Amino acid sequence: MSSIADTPKPPYYAVIFTSHRTEGDDGYGAMAEKMVALARQQPGFLGIESAKEEVGITVSYWADLESIKNWKSNIEHQEAQRLGREKWYSSFMTRISKVERDYGL
């Protein structure tokens, strides 16, 4: 997850998940890896980037809003969300935005 996502020409969507973690792993690392692997299999998934320091930030990229909706309702993802609320995050926020322009090297 350490590389910059190779996204297509805009427009596309970004799901920005920012979080504060609780102490200890308690199965978090394994679940995070499983969720990335599962997301990569979902129709409309375009890529993911993640940085974890004081505040964790994960940005996943999607072709359209329907793909995001389907990912949110995936049963395995719902279980990870439940565990996140119960034991892995002291706080979090999810934001969805439309990428209209991008540029870089």
Number of C-alpha atoms within 10 A of each C-alpha: 12 8 9 10 15 10 16 13 11 12 14 19 23 22 18 19 16 19 21 17 20 13 10 9 11 11 11 17 10 10 17 12 12 14 15 15 11 14 19 14 10 15 15 20 19 20 21 23 15 17 13 12 9 9 13 14 18 18 20 21 26 26 20 17 17 12 17 22 10 13 20 13 12 15 11 15 18 13 12 18 14 12 15 19 12 10 16 21 16 13 13 15 10 12 10 15 12 16 14 10 9 10 5 3 2
